[in-house]
Amino acid sequence: MLPALCTLFTALSCVSGVTVVTQNPPVLTPTKGETTTMHCNLGTVTGSSARWYKQVPGGFPQFVLQNFHGWNSPRYGSGFSSKFKSTHSSKSDYTLIISNVEVGDSAVYHCATWDDSAAPPPVLSIFPPSSEELKSNKATLVCVVSDMSTGYADVRWLLDGKAVSSGVSTGSAEQQPNKKFRLSSYLSIERSEWEKDKDITCEVSAASKTTSKSMKKSECMD
């Protein structure tokens, strides 16, 4: 009996910013346990990274990884690991490598990039925890990211400059009336951490631009 097959599709000729991104091959059907590769050409873009997304039918694209020819290793999205790798053969040609393929890897894989001159960075707003919530010894901060030119963004939270992942929840992007996108990310920490007046930063990478905004308790009015 043959091992189960996994079907992987690539989204072809995706427009990101002002460049045309081309992927190939269009369909892959590797046998379970095999290693498979997908290729992505970023067109005229040579100074921006390649981002790969996985989308199952009816689901929202999940950020898999981001790779740039000037980096030593790729940056991974939440829940993805070195099972997914990325290499490059030029400043605009990238490859996604999936090892030990499983049935659960079946999906459409999108490759995206952005022309640095194509759009302004998104707008960030941070909101402090409510006084009512602080009574329960919890503190939740909200980072609202608006006016994104693309529906994909990588959101990180930092406490005094150190990245944190525990207590972080980021929602899906929604389109605004002006055709741009907006999403919200939440950081839940202990009230004691908030009381220490730490510098809390929301850092967003979208459209090849990184924007950040910070807040600390002492800057908020009681």
C-alpha positions in Angstrom: 0.0 0.0 0.0 1.4 3.4 -1.0 2.0 6.1 1.6 -0.6 8.9 1.6 0.0 11.7 -0.9 0.1 15.4 0.0 -1.1 18.0 -2.5 0.6 21.4 -2.3 -0.4 24.3 -4.6 1.4 27.5 -5.2 -0.3 30.8 -5.9 1.0 32.1 -9.3 1.8 35.6 -10.4 0.8 37.4 -7.2 1.1 41.2 -7.3 2.7 42.6 -4.1 3.2 46.3 -4.2 4.3 47.2 -7.7 6.2 44.0 -8.5 5.0 40.7 -9.8 5.9 37.6 -7.8 6.0 34.3 -9.7 5.9 30.8 -8.1 6.5 27.4 -9.6 5.7 24.6 -9.9 1.9 25.2 -9.7 1.1 21.8 -8.1 3.1 19.3 -6.1 2.0 15.8 -5.0 4.8 14.4 -2.9 4.6 11.1 -1.1 4.4 11.2 2.7 7.8 11.5 4.2 9.5 13.0 1.2 11.2 16.4 0.9 9.7 18.9 -1.5 10.6 22.3 -2.8 8.8 25.4 -4.2 10.5 28.3 -6.0 9.6 32.0 -5.9 10.9 34.8 -8.0 10.4 38.3 -6.6 10.6 40.1 -10.0 12.3 43.4 -9.8 12.6 43.4 -6.0 16.2 42.6 -4.7 16.2 44.5 -1.4 13.3 43.0 0.3 12.6 39.6 1.9 10.5 36.7 0.6 7.6 35.7 2.9 5.8 32.3 2.6 2.3 31.7 3.8 0.2 28.5 4.2 -3.5 28.7 3.5 -5.9 25.7 4.0 -9.3 25.8 2.2 -11.6 28.3 4.0 -8.8 29.5 6.3 -6.8 32.7 6.7 -3.1 32.6 5.4 -0.7 31.6 8.2 2.8 33.1 8.2 5.3 30.3 7.7 8.6 32.1 7.4 10.5 35.1 6.1 13.9 35.0 4.4 16.3 37.6 3.1 19.5 37.0 1.2 21.4 39.0 3.8 20.3 36.9 6.8 22.0 33.8 8.2 18.7 32.1 8.9 15.0 32.6 8.2 12.5 34.0 10.7 9.6 31.7 11.5 5.9 32.3 12.2 4.2 31.0 15.3 3.8 27.2 15.2 6.3 26.7 12.3 9.8 25.3 12.7 12.9 24.1 10.9 10.8 21.5 9.1 10.3 24.4 6.8 13.5 25.9 5.3 14.3 28.6 2.8 17.3 29.2 0.6 18.1 31.7 -2.2 20.1 31.5 -5.4 20.1 35.2 -6.1 18.7 38.4 -4.5 15.3 37.8 -6.1 15.1 33.9 -6.3 14.0 32.0 -3.2 13.1 28.4 -2.5 10.9 26.9 0.2 11.9 23.4 1.3 9.5 21.2 3.3 11.0 18.1 4.8 9.2 15.0 6.0 6.0 16.0 4.2 2.7 15.1 6.0 -0.9 15.1 4.9 -1.4 18.1 7.1 1.0 20.1 5.0 -1.6 20.0 2.1 -2.5 23.7 1.4 -1.9 26.6 -1.0 1.4 28.2 -0.3 1.8 31.9 -1.1 5.0 33.8 -1.7 5.0 37.5 -1.2 7.3 40.5 -1.0 7.0 44.3 -1.1 8.6 47.1 -3.0 10.0 49.4 -0.3 8.9 52.5 -2.2 5.3 51.3 -2.8 3.6 52.2 0.4 3.9 54.1 3.7 4.3 52.0 7.0 1.2 51.1 9.0 -0.1 53.2 11.8 0.2 51.8 15.3 -1.7 52.7 18.5 -1.2 51.1 21.9 -3.9 51.1 24.6 -3.2 50.4 28.3 -5.0 47.9 30.5 -8.3 49.0 32.1 -8.5 49.9 35.7 -11.1 47.1 36.2 -8.8 44.5 34.8 -6.0 45.6 37.0 -8.1 44.7 40.0 -7.8 41.0 39.0 -4.0 41.3 38.9 -3.9 41.0 35.1 -2.9 43.6 32.6 -3.8 43.4 28.9 -2.4 45.9 26.4 -3.8 46.2 22.9 -1.8 47.2 19.8 -4.0 48.3 16.9 -2.3 48.2 13.5 -4.2 50.2 10.9 -3.7 51.4 7.3 -1.7 48.4 6.3 -1.3 48.1 2.5 -1.3 44.3 2.8 -3.3 41.8 4.8 -0.1 40.2 6.1 1.9 41.4 9.1 4.3 40.0 11.7 3.6 41.4 15.2 6.1 41.1 18.0 5.8 42.3 21.6 8.9 43.3 23.7 9.4 44.0 27.4 12.4 46.2 28.0 13.7 45.3 24.6 13.3 41.5 25.0 10.8 39.6 22.8 8.0 37.8 24.5 5.7 35.2 23.1 3.7 34.0 26.1 0.4 35.8 26.5 0.4 37.1 23.0 -2.7 36.8 20.7 -3.0 38.4 17.3 -6.2 38.5 15.3 -6.8 38.3 11.6 -6.5 41.3 9.4 -9.8 43.0 8.2 -10.2 45.3 5.4 -11.0 49.0 6.2 -13.4 51.2 4.2 -10.3 52.8 2.5 -9.3 49.3 1.2 -6.3 49.1 3.5 -6.1 46.6 6.4 -6.3 46.6 10.1 -5.6 44.1 12.9 -5.3 44.0 16.7 -2.7 42.2 18.8 -3.0 41.6 22.6 -0.4 41.2 25.3 -1.5 39.8 28.6 0.9 40.1 31.5 0.8 40.0 35.3 -0.2 43.3 37.0 3.2 43.2 38.8 5.0 43.4 35.4 2.9 46.5 34.5 3.7 48.0 37.9 7.4 47.7 37.3 7.0 50.4 34.7 8.7 48.3 32.0 9.0 49.7 28.4 6.4 47.7 26.5 6.8 47.8 22.7 4.6 46.6 19.9 6.7 46.0 16.8 5.1 45.3 13.4 6.7 44.2 10.2 4.5 44.7 7.1 5.2 45.6 3.5 9.0 45.2 4.2 8.8 48.0 6.7 9.2 47.6 10.5 7.3 50.1 12.7 7.1 50.1 16.5 5.4 52.0 19.3 6.1 51.8 23.0 4.3 52.5 26.3 5.0 52.3 30.0 2.8 52.7 33.1 4.4 56.1 34.1 3.3 57.6 30.8 -0.3 56.7 31.3 -2.7 58.9 33.3 -4.4 57.2 36.2 
